[in-house]
Amino acid sequence: MQANRVASLFGVQYPIVQGGMVWCSGWRLASAVSNAGGLGLVGAGSMKFDVFQHHVRRCKEATKKPFGVNVPLSRDMAQYMEFILEEKVPIVFTSAGSPKLWTQKLQSHGIKVVHVVPSCKLALKCEAAGVNAVVAEGFEAGGHNGLEEITTMALIPQVRKALAPEIPLLAAGGIASGEAMLAAMALGAEGVQIGTRFAVTQESSAAEEFKKRCTVAGEGDTYLTLKQYMPTRVMLNDYGKEARRLSESGATKAQLEEFRGKGRTKKGMFDGDVMNGELEIGQIVSACKDVPTAAEVVERIVKEFRTRNEQLAAMNL
Amino acid sequence: MQANRVASLFGVQYPIVQGGMVWCSGWRLASAVSNAGGLGLVGAGSMKFDVFQHHVRRCKEATKKPFGVNVPLSRDMAQYMEFILEEKVPIVFTSAGSPKLWTQKLQSHGIKVVHVVPSCKLALKCEAAGVNAVVAEGFEAGGHNGLEEITTMALIPQVRKALAPEIPLLAAGGIASGEAMLAAMALGAEGVQIGTRFAVTQESSAAEEFKKRCTVAGEGDTYLTLKQYMPTRVMLNDYGKEARRLSESGATKAQLEEFRGKGRTKKGMFDGDVMNGELEIGQIVSACKDVPTAAEVVERIVKEFRTRNEQLAAMNL
């Protein structure tokens, strides 16, 4: 049996990484995933600096296992990065910006750096920046997404082929089960990053109203919209439907920015206004019908993975 | 080793079905796929009735193995169906219409009927209509597609769960390799339907100019557009870019219908005007870098499937 390079890189039992999602990924979720044998991430995206400091420190107290943080690079995160260095956070996932910005500095302090991309083109930029691993995220993923709309099924084999063999690849987008994790590995990934399924867990810091809305989502209840502004997959609640209507009737970037306004994701995901807030969530939400603990999610995925892997081996052509 | 239900249903060696694509799927391609151990389909969608008669008869001469036809139900296909009954074509794939229309009549003549759907909702209509198998086709597939934009990764496990266990499920969309076929089976499919990879083969009846354009396609070169009229994944050539621009600037269904005009797919895919014609093709085209024979495609897929399946078994968690 081969060692899994993603699990080895992070020093965890399973190559299952929790997405660092806005309004969901506080210290409770991150530490629960790490304690269950995966890699939990504190998501800086929705956290003011003092909130982020609090969550990183509480996460350290709540788990003795490796954990990481997710830092979007779409704004200046220097203060956050300095704190990450001081606190010796062992793993940093970056996204939504250039992997050149922080990778070398973080690595010079012994930190592992992983960057999230939606295309081969950007995966190659990660390789040039010297990241420790790449996450390729498909069109079905929740939240911000790529302009090319490449799905996980099409994206993973092509990124695997484009990237140097020594760089481990994780798959994200549409993965909420062990069967899907196995599919991702069939496509060439060595680990998975899972957002939606962990957003809908007991330890997720999202509003209970949002989690409940997720458990009753049907197929087609999410949509990639706001494309002229910043492609984002959201639930088609009143807000999402209006976003879609505006986007498809030729609204400009400025008009969409104004419509989206400030605090729309907090309103929906944290305050629980599930009609008028922005609910960022992936397509696979329609398969998430309960609100288990994060540990239950990890256990299910591992069990499903093993069972299906045995079935596949038996159905060789 | 378990028998594969899709291969058993069709009486073929491998559960690999060639998509019945407009302008690509004549008798040469269908018979070549069937002769290679898969299931070839003559695609009626772009064929006038006399052309269809010719291709079915030639296909029968060119292979002693099972083959089928694909009949879109978006227009009145009674004449085609009568001919299929006369000629005793053993397998009929239907799409783009109600599976209630023809399933029972065809089955009463001993014909196996499979229907293609983009959602669980329509898969359940297939079950109610009594089809022999269902193809679930994801957002990444070429040509006509579902309004819900559900990707193969998200769609297959959910359709598998929704459908009665006795109905075999095939996956389509984003599948052009043995690794992807294995991924589809990890997700719960028992067979695959492959369009794009077979469109770009020597036996495909598409224009050589179209095949050549496919081999140089990059990521993001296809797009699901014409959503207000009929969601269709096309190459972003001059035609595709204009279709996208119109669709995203609020064009009405009537305006898009007029823009698309008549004969646009023939112009591109058959006549070879790769700038101004409509080139229907899937996302995975960017992974198809050559024009092999259909038999080479089948051989590669089977070999890749076996190799990756062995690797997966060795990397059990």
Interface residues (C-beta under 8 A of the other chain):
Chain A: M1 Q2 N4 Y14 P15 S119 C120 K121 G138 F139 E140 L147 E148 E149 I150 T151 T152 M153 A154 L155 P157 Q158 K161 G173 G174 I175 S177 E179 A180 L182 A183 A184 M185 A186 L187 G188 E219 G220 Y223 L224 K227 Q228 S247 E248 S249 G250 G282 Q283 I284 S286 A287 V302 F305 R306 R308 N309 L312 A313 A314 M315 N316 L317
Chain B: M1 Q2 N4 Y14 P15 S119 C120 K121 G138 F139 E140 L147 E148 E149 I150 T151 T152 M153 A154 L155 P157 Q158 K161 G173 G174 I175 S177 E179 A180 L182 A183 A184 M185 A186 L187 G188 E219 G220 Y223 L224 K227 Q228 S247 E248 S249 G250 G282 Q283 I284 S286 A287 V302 F305 R306 R308 N309 L312 A313 A314 M315 N316 L317
